[in-house]
Amino acid sequence: TIGKKGVGVSYKECIEIAENYNVTIKFDNISGEAVFHYTDTSGKKHEVWFNTAGSARLRIEIAQSYGINRIAFWRAGMEDPKFWEFIKRPDS
């Protein structure tokens, strides 16, 4: 609910919510995040911000520009599946 404490949802759940409420997901160029708004069946308005593979790529590129060559992330399994397409494993 807008103005209230948020709850964590997965990438998949974000896509499902947007589809269920037939709303358009937009990419915010300033924050580098995806966002959409919807009103639920009880009339509560929601604002959903979430990370996409494109968001993650931007963060990784920024880290690399500062010479950072290692990354970590929180809550593995909730990310955009496309995230793994551009992650490079270090040579063993």
VOKEVEX-553014 format. One record per residue (C-alpha): residue number from 1; residue in one letter; chain; x, y, z. Coordinates in steps of 0.001 Angstrom, whole numbers, always signed. Each point is the difference from the previous one (the first is absolute). Example, Ala and Ser with C-alpha at 12.3 -4.5 7.8 and 13.67 -1.06 7.14 Angstrom:
REM residues 2
<atom><num>1</num><residu>a</residu><chaine>A</chaine><xx>+12300</xx><yy>-4500</yy><zz>+7800</zz></atom>
<atom><num>2</num><residu>s</residu><chaine>A</chaine><xx>+1370</xx><yy>+3440</yy><zz>-660</zz></atom>
//
This chain:
REM residues 92
<atom><num>1</num><residu>t</residu><chaine>A</chaine><xx>+0</xx><yy>+0</yy><zz>+0</zz></atom>
<atom><num>2</num><residu>i</residu><chaine>A</chaine><xx>+1363</xx><yy>+3437</yy><zz>-881</zz></atom>
<atom><num>3</num><residu>g</residu><chaine>A</chaine><xx>+1370</xx><yy>+1745</yy><zz>+3071</zz></atom>
<atom><num>4</num><residu>k</residu><chaine>A</chaine><xx>+161</xx><yy>-3187</yy><zz>+2063</zz></atom>
<atom><num>5</num><residu>k</residu><chaine>A</chaine><xx>+2787</xx><yy>-2465</yy><zz>+748</zz></atom>
<atom><num>6</num><residu>g</residu><chaine>A</chaine><xx>+725</xx><yy>-2178</yy><zz>-3028</zz></atom>
<atom><num>7</num><residu>v</residu><chaine>A</chaine><xx>+278</xx><yy>-3739</yy><zz>-241</zz></atom>
<atom><num>8</num><residu>g</residu><chaine>A</chaine><xx>+2519</xx><yy>-2006</yy><zz>-1984</zz></atom>
<atom><num>9</num><residu>v</residu><chaine>A</chaine><xx>-1231</xx><yy>-1752</yy><zz>-3118</zz></atom>
<atom><num>10</num><residu>s</residu><chaine>A</chaine><xx>+1916</xx><yy>-1933</yy><zz>-2619</zz></atom>
<atom><num>11</num><residu>y</residu><chaine>A</chaine><xx>+559</xx><yy>+1044</yy><zz>-3583</zz></atom>
<atom><num>12</num><residu>k</residu><chaine>A</chaine><xx>-2487</xx><yy>-2671</yy><zz>-1068</zz></atom>
<atom><num>13</num><residu>e</residu><chaine>A</chaine><xx>-2609</xx><yy>+1312</yy><zz>+2452</zz></atom>
<atom><num>14</num><residu>c</residu><chaine>A</chaine><xx>+475</xx><yy>+3561</yy><zz>-1310</zz></atom>
<atom><num>15</num><residu>i</residu><chaine>A</chaine><xx>-624</xx><yy>-1149</yy><zz>-3559</zz></atom>
<atom><num>16</num><residu>e</residu><chaine>A</chaine><xx>-3071</xx><yy>-2004</yy><zz>+1082</zz></atom>
<atom><num>17</num><residu>i</residu><chaine>A</chaine><xx>-1479</xx><yy>+2951</yy><zz>+1926</zz></atom>
<atom><num>18</num><residu>a</residu><chaine>A</chaine><xx>+504</xx><yy>+2334</yy><zz>-2968</zz></atom>
<atom><num>19</num><residu>e</residu><chaine>A</chaine><xx>-1628</xx><yy>-2528</yy><zz>-2332</zz></atom>
<atom><num>20</num><residu>n</residu><chaine>A</chaine><xx>-2910</xx><yy>-666</yy><zz>+2384</zz></atom>
<atom><num>21</num><residu>y</residu><chaine>A</chaine><xx>-767</xx><yy>+3718</yy><zz>+260</zz></atom>
<atom><num>22</num><residu>n</residu><chaine>A</chaine><xx>+728</xx><yy>+624</yy><zz>-3686</zz></atom>
<atom><num>23</num><residu>v</residu><chaine>A</chaine><xx>+2466</xx><yy>+2808</yy><zz>+685</zz></atom>
<atom><num>24</num><residu>t</residu><chaine>A</chaine><xx>+3083</xx><yy>+1079</yy><zz>-1893</zz></atom>
<atom><num>25</num><residu>i</residu><chaine>A</chaine><xx>+3436</xx><yy>-443</yy><zz>+1534</zz></atom>
<atom><num>26</num><residu>k</residu><chaine>A</chaine><xx>+2261</xx><yy>+2972</yy><zz>-648</zz></atom>
<atom><num>27</num><residu>f</residu><chaine>A</chaine><xx>+3747</xx><yy>+339</yy><zz>+383</zz></atom>
<atom><num>28</num><residu>d</residu><chaine>A</chaine><xx>+1057</xx><yy>+3018</yy><zz>+2037</zz></atom>
<atom><num>29</num><residu>n</residu><chaine>A</chaine><xx>+3222</xx><yy>+1286</yy><zz>-1577</zz></atom>
<atom><num>30</num><residu>i</residu><chaine>A</chaine><xx>+947</xx><yy>+2066</yy><zz>+3045</zz></atom>
<atom><num>31</num><residu>s</residu><chaine>A</chaine><xx>-80</xx><yy>-2850</yy><zz>+2523</zz></atom>
<atom><num>32</num><residu>g</residu><chaine>A</chaine><xx>+702</xx><yy>-2809</yy><zz>-2465</zz></atom>
<atom><num>33</num><residu>e</residu><chaine>A</chaine><xx>-2983</xx><yy>-1964</yy><zz>+1338</zz></atom>
<atom><num>34</num><residu>a</residu><chaine>A</chaine><xx>-3270</xx><yy>-1312</yy><zz>-1372</zz></atom>
<atom><num>35</num><residu>v</residu><chaine>A</chaine><xx>-3207</xx><yy>+1450</yy><zz>+1434</zz></atom>
<atom><num>36</num><residu>f</residu><chaine>A</chaine><xx>-3751</xx><yy>-318</yy><zz>-328</zz></atom>
<atom><num>37</num><residu>h</residu><chaine>A</chaine><xx>-3108</xx><yy>+1198</yy><zz>+1835</zz></atom>
<atom><num>38</num><residu>y</residu><chaine>A</chaine><xx>-3298</xx><yy>-1754</yy><zz>+570</zz></atom>
<atom><num>39</num><residu>t</residu><chaine>A</chaine><xx>-3134</xx><yy>+172</yy><zz>+2124</zz></atom>
<atom><num>40</num><residu>d</residu><chaine>A</chaine><xx>-1006</xx><yy>-3274</yy><zz>+1625</zz></atom>
<atom><num>41</num><residu>t</residu><chaine>A</chaine><xx>-3528</xx><yy>-1377</yy><zz>+271</zz></atom>
<atom><num>42</num><residu>s</residu><chaine>A</chaine><xx>-529</xx><yy>+1703</yy><zz>+3377</zz></atom>
<atom><num>43</num><residu>g</residu><chaine>A</chaine><xx>+927</xx><yy>+3401</yy><zz>-1463</zz></atom>
<atom><num>44</num><residu>k</residu><chaine>A</chaine><xx>+3508</xx><yy>+235</yy><zz>+1488</zz></atom>
<atom><num>45</num><residu>k</residu><chaine>A</chaine><xx>+2599</xx><yy>+1610</yy><zz>-2240</zz></atom>
<atom><num>46</num><residu>h</residu><chaine>A</chaine><xx>+3358</xx><yy>-1709</yy><zz>-384</zz></atom>
<atom><num>47</num><residu>e</residu><chaine>A</chaine><xx>+3330</xx><yy>+1076</yy><zz>-1431</zz></atom>
<atom><num>48</num><residu>v</residu><chaine>A</chaine><xx>+2373</xx><yy>-2841</yy><zz>-883</zz></atom>
<atom><num>49</num><residu>w</residu><chaine>A</chaine><xx>+3720</xx><yy>+512</yy><zz>-629</zz></atom>
<atom><num>50</num><residu>f</residu><chaine>A</chaine><xx>+2139</xx><yy>-2967</yy><zz>-935</zz></atom>
<atom><num>51</num><residu>n</residu><chaine>A</chaine><xx>+3341</xx><yy>-1023</yy><zz>-1383</zz></atom>
<atom><num>52</num><residu>t</residu><chaine>A</chaine><xx>+358</xx><yy>-1429</yy><zz>-3491</zz></atom>
<atom><num>53</num><residu>a</residu><chaine>A</chaine><xx>+2947</xx><yy>-1545</yy><zz>-1795</zz></atom>
<atom><num>54</num><residu>g</residu><chaine>A</chaine><xx>+531</xx><yy>+3436</yy><zz>-1561</zz></atom>
<atom><num>55</num><residu>s</residu><chaine>A</chaine><xx>+68</xx><yy>+1592</yy><zz>+3463</zz></atom>
<atom><num>56</num><residu>a</residu><chaine>A</chaine><xx>+2553</xx><yy>-2519</yy><zz>+1196</zz></atom>
<atom><num>57</num><residu>r</residu><chaine>A</chaine><xx>+2118</xx><yy>+491</yy><zz>-3108</zz></atom>
<atom><num>58</num><residu>l</residu><chaine>A</chaine><xx>+121</xx><yy>+3762</yy><zz>+657</zz></atom>
<atom><num>59</num><residu>r</residu><chaine>A</chaine><xx>+1147</xx><yy>-574</yy><zz>+3599</zz></atom>
<atom><num>60</num><residu>i</residu><chaine>A</chaine><xx>+2655</xx><yy>-2478</yy><zz>-1083</zz></atom>
<atom><num>61</num><residu>e</residu><chaine>A</chaine><xx>+1304</xx><yy>+2377</yy><zz>-2658</zz></atom>
<atom><num>62</num><residu>i</residu><chaine>A</chaine><xx>+245</xx><yy>+2789</yy><zz>+2576</zz></atom>
<atom><num>63</num><residu>a</residu><chaine>A</chaine><xx>+1838</xx><yy>-2294</yy><zz>+2420</zz></atom>
<atom><num>64</num><residu>q</residu><chaine>A</chaine><xx>+2411</xx><yy>-1048</yy><zz>-2757</zz></atom>
<atom><num>65</num><residu>s</residu><chaine>A</chaine><xx>+639</xx><yy>+3641</yy><zz>-898</zz></atom>
<atom><num>66</num><residu>y</residu><chaine>A</chaine><xx>+1295</xx><yy>+403</yy><zz>+3577</zz></atom>
<atom><num>67</num><residu>g</residu><chaine>A</chaine><xx>+2227</xx><yy>-3066</yy><zz>-303</zz></atom>
<atom><num>68</num><residu>i</residu><chaine>A</chaine><xx>-2310</xx><yy>-2271</yy><zz>+1980</zz></atom>
<atom><num>69</num><residu>n</residu><chaine>A</chaine><xx>+83</xx><yy>-3459</yy><zz>-1522</zz></atom>
<atom><num>70</num><residu>r</residu><chaine>A</chaine><xx>-2070</xx><yy>-2001</yy><zz>+2483</zz></atom>
<atom><num>71</num><residu>i</residu><chaine>A</chaine><xx>-3723</xx><yy>+226</yy><zz>+713</zz></atom>
<atom><num>72</num><residu>a</residu><chaine>A</chaine><xx>-2449</xx><yy>-1451</yy><zz>+2474</zz></atom>
<atom><num>73</num><residu>f</residu><chaine>A</chaine><xx>-3741</xx><yy>+219</yy><zz>+138</zz></atom>
<atom><num>74</num><residu>w</residu><chaine>A</chaine><xx>-2806</xx><yy>-518</yy><zz>+2442</zz></atom>
<atom><num>75</num><residu>r</residu><chaine>A</chaine><xx>-2780</xx><yy>-2580</yy><zz>-162</zz></atom>
<atom><num>76</num><residu>a</residu><chaine>A</chaine><xx>+1233</xx><yy>-2253</yy><zz>-2780</zz></atom>
<atom><num>77</num><residu>g</residu><chaine>A</chaine><xx>-2850</xx><yy>-1585</yy><zz>-1918</zz></atom>
<atom><num>78</num><residu>m</residu><chaine>A</chaine><xx>-2188</xx><yy>+3113</yy><zz>-102</zz></atom>
<atom><num>79</num><residu>e</residu><chaine>A</chaine><xx>+1852</xx><yy>+1712</yy><zz>-2850</zz></atom>
<atom><num>80</num><residu>d</residu><chaine>A</chaine><xx>-799</xx><yy>+456</yy><zz>-3669</zz></atom>
<atom><num>81</num><residu>p</residu><chaine>A</chaine><xx>+1089</xx><yy>-3303</yy><zz>-1640</zz></atom>
<atom><num>82</num><residu>k</residu><chaine>A</chaine><xx>+1744</xx><yy>+2031</yy><zz>-2737</zz></atom>
<atom><num>83</num><residu>f</residu><chaine>A</chaine><xx>+2416</xx><yy>+1229</yy><zz>+2682</zz></atom>
<atom><num>84</num><residu>w</residu><chaine>A</chaine><xx>+2035</xx><yy>-3173</yy><zz>-418</zz></atom>
<atom><num>85</num><residu>e</residu><chaine>A</chaine><xx>+502</xx><yy>+546</yy><zz>-3731</zz></atom>
<atom><num>86</num><residu>f</residu><chaine>A</chaine><xx>+2642</xx><yy>+2680</yy><zz>+525</zz></atom>
<atom><num>87</num><residu>i</residu><chaine>A</chaine><xx>+1686</xx><yy>-1169</yy><zz>+3184</zz></atom>
<atom><num>88</num><residu>k</residu><chaine>A</chaine><xx>+3514</xx><yy>-1260</yy><zz>-720</zz></atom>
<atom><num>89</num><residu>r</residu><chaine>A</chaine><xx>+1613</xx><yy>-2523</yy><zz>+2288</zz></atom>
<atom><num>90</num><residu>p</residu><chaine>A</chaine><xx>+3655</xx><yy>+529</yy><zz>+757</zz></atom>
<atom><num>91</num><residu>d</residu><chaine>A</chaine><xx>+2316</xx><yy>-2546</yy><zz>-1582</zz></atom>
<atom><num>92</num><residu>s</residu><chaine>A</chaine><xx>+609</xx><yy>-2925</yy><zz>+2344</zz></atom>
//
